[in-house]
Amino acid sequence: MTTLSLTPTPAHPAARFTDLLAAEWIKLRSLRSTYWALGAGALAVIGFNANAARVHAHDYPRYNPQMRSIAWELALRDAFTDGSALILVLAAASIGAITVVGEYSTGLIRTTLAAVPDRRALMAAKVVVVTAVMTLYGAFVASASFASTQAILTTRDAAVSITHVGALRVVVASALLAPVCALAGMALGALIRHSASTMVAVTAVLLLVPSFITDRYRWTAAVRHAMPVNAWTRLTDIAYGHDPFTRLPRYGATVTGSWVVLGAWAVVSAVIVVVAVDRRDV
């Protein structure tokens, strides 16, 4: 009697994390919408800020001595205006959401998970790639905005250098706003998994909710200061507490607390992306 010995089929080696990073990078750069969103967002942000600097440069000869004494404050505000920050938030959050929602809407997520069963490693690689790309993007947009606005204001000797008090903080905080909001968009996309609903949620959570929360009471002020846009506002308000034209809120945010808020949003959003995809069915 002959005994047949069955040789077990060798298991496929697990994908290396570097391979996952390369695959996610290919996915991100192969999307045409990525280039449109990044390009249009950068042009809008830089153009918005440059226009604000142009207006101030045009009006500068009519400023009284008191206004000219705070010209440095106006220069820093023009470096990255509130309106341009809202544009950057939408652009970055949209790109982050697309990286997750896009695979679910096309059904590519099934193929991806079949090739890479380790969902946590897969999503961790996606988080790393998006964070790296959006950090570089934010650094470029913030630096270009600062350089262009100060070049315009130089014509009136009203510009500031990057070594001016608070200038570097404005650039860094504005640059970090991009990856933080991109991660928040990814988190909402991982939870909702529907393109239109995710975009609505991004707009509501990152833009609408902070604008409707008052800082007159301690608990509402705490919620308001815990939002990324409000944290950015505090970090870029270099003249906080020194501007005679601005009334300070009763419960104001601190610089340290605002940095913590941006970091917390990034970390919590990344955890949500990894856990949500790992725990839920496709």
Sequence and secondary structure as in RCSB ss.txt:
>XXXX:A:sequence
MTTLSLTPTPAHPAARFTDLLAAEWIKLRSLRSTYWALGAGALAVIGFNANAARVHAHDYPRYNPQMRSIAWELA
LRDAFTDGSALILVLAAASIGAITVVGEYSTGLIRTTLAAVPDRRALMAAKVVVVTAVMTLYGAFVASASFASTQ
AILTTRDAAVSITHVGALRVVVASALLAPVCALAGMALGALIRHSASTMVAVTAVLLLVPSFITDRYRWTAAVRH
AMPVNAWTRLTDIAYGHDPFTRLPRYGATVTGSWVVLGAWAVVSAVIVVVAVDRRDV
>XXXX:A:secstr
                HHHHHHHHHHHHHH HHHHHHHHHHHHHHHHHHHHHHHHHHHHGGG  HHHHHTHHHHH
HHHHS HHHHHHHHHHHHHHHHHHHHHHHHHTHHHHHHHH   HHHHHHHHHHHHHHHHHHHHHHHHHHHHHHHH
HHHHTTT    TTSTTHHHHHHHHHHHHHHHHHHHHHHHHHH  HHHHHHHHHIIIIIHHHH  SSSHHHHHHHH
TSHHHHHHHHH TTTTT TT    SS   HHHHHHHHHHHHHHHHHHHHHHHHHS  
